[in-house]
Amino acid sequence: IKAGIFWELAEIVEANALAMHHAMAQSVPPIHFLEERSYQLMDWVRQTRGDTPMMFTVDAGPNVKVFVPRGHGHQMAQQIARVFSITCLVSGVGCKAMVVE
């Protein structure tokens, strides 16, 4: 991602992910994939990132995906795993996913 557009992209990605889940919640019957922990992690990303380029997205399920710059994945996964007592998978473009607990 070119310098200068990360924050604009993050705003769009996060808003679109949440809009999709909002639309599903408004359907008949309503579909709720996100769990309380999903919302907690998304809030944590917003509060923790500061000046660090970091954004989240969610697909049709409760699992939050956090994107960070190359080289920061393991450190961030360890921090998330520790704060939330969860297992994280770390992957990159063209890389195999690795489990971090």
C-alpha positions, 0 to 999 in steps of 0.5 A: 500500500502506497504511503499516504493512503493507508488510513483512507483504505483502513476507513473504507475497509472497516466501514464496509465490513461493518456495513455488511454485518449490519445489513445481515442483522437487518435481514429477515430472519436476522443473521448475527455472525459477530460475537462480543469478542469480535467487537472487543477485538475491533475496538482494541485495534482502534484504540491500540493502533495510534500511529501504527498502520493497522486495520481490521476486516471481518468476512461472513463469520465472527473471525476478525482479520487484522492487517499490519505492515510486513514484519509486524505480524508475529509481534501483533499476533502475540499481543492479541493472543495474550490480551484476548487469550486466543490463538492467532494465525499469521500470514502474508502475501504468498506465505503459509499461515503460522499459528501463534498462541 
